[in-house]
Amino acid sequence: MPLKSTFYCFFTLVLLFLSSYLHPVIKTREIYHPKQPFRLKISLEHLPATKREELQSITDAIVQFVQPQMIILFGSYSRGTWVEDRYYEDGILYEYKSDYDILVVTEHHQDMPPRLGKQVRQRIKKAEHLQTIPHIIFHDINYLNRELEEGQYFFRDILYEGTMLYTTGKFELATPKELSNKERANKARQYFNEWLKRSNDYYRQYNHAINDMNYAIAIFELHQATERYYMTILLVFADYKPKIHDLDKLNKDVCYADARFKTVFPNQTDEEKRLFILLVKSYIDSRYKLNYSVAVEDLLWLAERVNKLRELTQIICLEKINELDK
């Protein structure tokens, strides 16, 4: 066969392969339009004027910085159940202040650069001198609508309890699929079984590392165990796993899910705060900081707290699953 004909046949086969491969890829980038649109409430009249002004400042900054399609307030400030509280329990002073929980909806996944959420939060906090911290999550419209139509109950709750702060009007949100309590319980049980195993694996790896006196690896494994126990709890309670490694933020989220988790890391004394920060920072420091070291006494104290977290995760998550299963 002449060289020209051989090249032509080869080129034709390549084109056929690429067309069959790229077509579904391109198709996934098309905007998905929901069959049953959902309308969120828009009023913030239940909030004090100072809170409404803060939220408007946050909204304006996000629009300028991100160019979103929608901005949705959810959580306690949308429901009207926010807390700014200080109280004593078993002789320990607890302070709890609700965040502004905000979902930013973009057109494409590519519209969400890495660490964008952190950059937005820092810029807003610095510019506006906010009294309440904004906690911002980002998802593209296709992902959000598909999750809603599959019955993902974290986003379902956002829609039923949320308030639309801003929209371009270009897209609509899908009406969430309703799951029965039995379906939610089965889903939560699957999460619990899978993620508790992952968490316990990391806790076992911590024990191996500390027995080998490899303390930098030990504290990293302890961080990973803690993170995964937190993820287990959030998946069981909310059907949602945030894409963060910040133990401080995850700790606040699980304490909001069930107040008993506050006893794991009380953070009341300077020493308790120091040790918790040590664990929080170990995700980066233990791997990248030159000559990193950690005292074995600090590790043992942290391991005791993580073991308490392990015990409470099992007890409280099973209670939640049984509650849903009734």
C-alpha positions in Angstrom: 0.0 0.0 0.0 1.4 3.5 -0.9 2.7 5.6 2.0 0.1 8.3 1.3 -2.8 5.8 1.5 -1.4 4.3 4.7 -1.1 7.7 6.3 -4.7 8.5 5.2 -6.1 5.3 6.7 -4.2 5.9 9.9 -5.3 9.5 10.1 -9.0 8.5 9.5 -8.8 5.9 12.3 -7.3 8.5 14.7 -10.1 11.0 13.9 -12.8 8.3 14.5 -11.2 7.4 17.8 -11.0 11.0 18.9 -14.5 11.8 17.9 -15.9 8.9 19.9 -13.7 9.8 22.9 -14.1 13.6 22.9 -17.9 13.6 22.2 -18.9 12.5 25.7 -16.2 14.8 27.3 -17.5 17.8 25.4 -21.1 16.8 26.2 -20.4 16.9 29.9 -19.4 20.5 29.6 -22.9 21.4 28.4 -25.1 23.2 30.9 -27.7 20.9 32.4 -31.2 22.3 32.6 -33.4 20.9 35.4 -36.8 19.4 34.6 -38.4 21.0 37.7 -36.9 24.4 38.7 -36.9 25.3 42.4 -37.4 28.8 43.8 -35.6 29.9 46.9 -36.8 32.6 49.3 -35.2 36.0 49.0 -36.2 37.9 52.2 -33.7 38.6 55.0 -36.2 40.5 57.1 -35.7 38.1 60.0 -32.1 39.4 60.4 -31.0 42.6 62.2 -30.0 45.5 60.0 -26.3 45.1 60.9 -26.4 41.5 59.7 -28.1 42.4 56.5 -25.6 45.1 55.8 -22.7 42.7 56.4 -24.2 40.1 54.1 -24.7 42.8 51.4 -21.0 43.7 51.7 -20.0 40.1 51.4 -22.3 39.6 48.4 -20.8 42.7 46.6 -17.3 41.5 47.3 -18.0 38.0 45.9 -19.6 39.3 42.8 -16.7 41.6 42.1 -14.1 38.9 42.9 -15.7 35.7 41.4 -18.4 36.7 39.0 -20.8 34.0 40.3 -24.1 32.9 38.9 -25.7 32.6 42.3 -24.9 33.3 45.9 -27.0 31.5 48.5 -27.1 32.0 52.3 -27.8 28.8 54.2 -27.4 27.4 57.7 -28.4 29.2 60.9 -28.5 32.7 59.6 -30.9 31.7 56.8 -33.0 29.7 59.2 -33.0 32.4 61.9 -31.3 30.1 64.5 -27.9 31.7 64.6 -26.0 31.7 67.9 -23.7 34.1 69.6 -23.2 32.5 72.9 -20.9 31.9 75.9 -21.8 29.3 78.5 -20.3 26.9 81.1 -20.7 23.2 81.0 -19.0 20.9 83.5 -16.9 23.8 84.7 -15.7 24.6 81.1 -16.4 27.9 79.4 -17.6 27.4 75.8 -17.9 30.2 73.3 -19.9 29.6 70.1 -20.6 32.1 67.3 -22.3 31.0 64.1 -20.7 31.7 60.8 -22.4 33.0 57.6 -22.7 29.8 55.5 -22.6 30.8 51.9 -22.8 28.7 48.7 -21.3 30.3 45.6 -22.6 28.8 42.4 -20.5 29.2 39.3 -21.1 28.3 35.6 -18.2 26.0 35.2 -15.9 24.0 37.5 -13.0 25.9 35.9 -14.4 29.1 37.4 -13.2 28.0 40.8 -9.4 28.4 41.0 -7.6 26.5 43.8 -7.8 28.3 47.2 -10.3 30.8 45.8 -12.5 30.4 48.8 -9.7 31.3 51.2 -8.7 34.3 49.1 -12.2 35.6 49.1 -12.7 35.2 52.8 -9.4 37.0 53.6 -10.2 39.9 51.3 -13.7 40.3 52.7 -12.6 40.1 56.3 -9.8 42.6 55.7 -11.9 45.1 53.7 -15.1 45.0 55.6 -14.0 44.4 59.2 -16.8 41.8 59.7 -18.1 40.8 63.0 -19.2 37.5 61.7 -17.0 35.2 59.7 -18.2 34.0 56.2 -17.7 30.3 55.5 -17.9 30.0 51.7 -18.2 26.9 49.6 -18.1 26.7 45.7 -19.9 24.4 43.3 -20.7 24.7 39.6 -24.3 24.6 38.5 -24.1 21.2 36.7 -22.7 19.5 39.7 -25.2 21.1 42.1 -28.3 20.3 40.0 -27.3 16.7 39.4 -26.7 16.2 43.2 -30.1 17.7 43.9 -31.9 15.4 41.4 -30.1 12.4 43.0 -31.4 13.3 46.5 -28.2 14.6 48.1 -29.6 15.9 51.3 -27.0 18.5 52.2 -27.9 20.5 49.1 -31.6 19.6 49.5 -31.5 21.3 52.9 -29.7 24.3 51.5 -32.5 24.8 49.0 -35.4 24.4 51.5 -33.8 26.5 54.2 -31.6 28.8 52.0 -32.0 32.4 50.9 -31.0 33.7 47.5 -28.6 36.7 48.0 -27.7 37.1 44.3 -28.5 35.6 40.9 -27.8 36.5 37.3 -31.0 34.8 36.4 -29.2 32.8 33.7 -29.7 29.4 35.4 -32.3 27.6 37.5 -31.9 25.1 40.4 -33.4 21.6 40.3 -36.2 20.6 42.6 -34.5 18.1 45.0 -35.4 14.4 44.9 -37.0 13.5 48.3 -35.4 10.5 50.0 -37.2 8.5 52.7 -35.7 8.3 56.2 -35.0 4.6 55.4 -33.0 5.7 52.2 -31.2 8.3 54.1 -30.3 5.8 56.9 -29.0 3.3 54.3 -26.9 6.0 52.7 -25.6 7.2 56.1 -24.8 3.6 57.1 -22.7 3.1 53.9 -20.8 6.3 54.7 -20.2 5.2 58.3 -18.9 1.8 57.5 -16.5 3.0 54.8 -15.2 6.1 56.4 -14.9 4.7 59.9 -12.7 2.0 58.5 -10.5 4.6 56.8 -10.2 6.6 60.0 -9.3 3.6 62.1 -6.7 2.6 59.5 -4.9 5.9 60.0 -5.2 5.7 63.7 -3.5 2.2 63.6 -0.8 3.7 61.3 -0.2 6.4 64.0 0.4 3.6 66.6 2.9 1.9 64.3 4.8 5.2 63.7 5.0 6.1 67.3 6.2 2.6 68.2 8.9 3.1 65.6 9.7 6.5 67.2 9.0 8.2 63.9 7.2 11.1 65.4 6.8 13.4 62.4 5.0 10.6 60.6 3.0 9.8 63.7 1.5 13.2 64.0 0.7 13.3 60.3 -1.2 10.0 60.6 -2.9 11.4 63.7 -4.0 14.4 61.7 -5.3 12.2 58.9 -7.2 10.0 61.4 -8.8 13.1 62.9 -9.7 14.5 59.5 -11.4 11.3 58.5 -13.3 10.9 61.7 -14.6 14.4 61.1 -15.5 13.4 57.5 -17.3 10.3 58.8 -19.5 12.5 61.1 -20.3 15.1 58.4 -21.2 12.5 55.8 -23.5 10.7 58.3 -25.2 13.9 59.4 -25.2 16.0 56.3 -24.3 13.7 53.3 -21.5 16.2 52.5 -17.7 16.1 52.7 -16.1 19.5 52.3 -12.9 19.7 50.3 -10.7 21.0 53.1 -8.0 19.8 55.5 -8.5 22.5 58.1 -9.2 20.7 61.3 -10.2 23.9 63.1 -13.1 24.4 60.6 -14.0 20.7 60.6 -14.1 20.7 64.4 -16.6 23.6 64.4 -18.8 21.8 61.9 -18.9 18.6 63.9 -19.5 20.4 67.1 -22.5 22.1 65.4 -23.8 18.6 64.4 -23.6 17.4 68.0 -22.4 19.4 71.0 -20.9 16.3 72.6 -17.9 16.6 70.2 -16.9 19.8 72.0 -15.4 17.7 74.7 -12.8 16.2 72.4 -10.7 19.4 72.0 -12.0 21.8 74.6 -9.4 24.5 73.8 -10.0 26.3 77.1 -6.5 26.6 78.4 -3.4 28.0 76.6 -1.9 24.5 76.6 -5.0 22.9 75.1 -5.0 25.6 72.4 -1.3 25.1 71.7 -1.7 21.3 71.3 -4.7 21.6 69.0 -2.9 24.1 66.8 0.1 21.8 66.7 -2.2 19.1 65.3 -3.9 21.5 62.8 -0.6 22.7 61.4 1.0 19.2 61.2 -0.7 18.5 57.9 1.9 20.9 56.3 4.6 21.2 58.9 5.3 17.5 59.4 5.9 17.0 55.7 7.6 20.1 54.5 9.2 21.9 57.5 12.9 21.3 57.7 14.0 19.5 60.9 10.4 19.2 62.1 10.1 17.7 65.5 7.3 17.0 68.0 7.5 16.0 71.6 6.3 12.5 72.4 4.3 13.9 75.4 2.4 16.1 73.0 1.7 13.2 70.7 0.4 11.0 73.5 -2.0 13.8 74.7 -3.3 14.4 71.2 -3.7 10.6 70.6 -5.8 10.4 73.8 -8.1 13.1 72.4 -8.3 11.5 69.0 -9.2 8.2 70.7 -12.0 10.0 72.4 -13.1 11.4 69.0 -13.0 7.8 67.7 -15.3 6.6 70.5 -17.8 9.4 70.1 -17.8 9.1 66.3 -19.0 5.5 66.7 -21.6 6.2 69.4 -23.1 9.4 68.0 -23.1 8.3 64.3 -24.9 5.1 65.1 -27.4 7.0 67.2 -28.1 9.3 64.1 -28.4 6.3 61.8 -30.8 4.5 64.2 -32.8 7.7 64.5 -33.2 7.9 60.7 -34.0 4.2 60.5 -37.1 4.4 62.7 
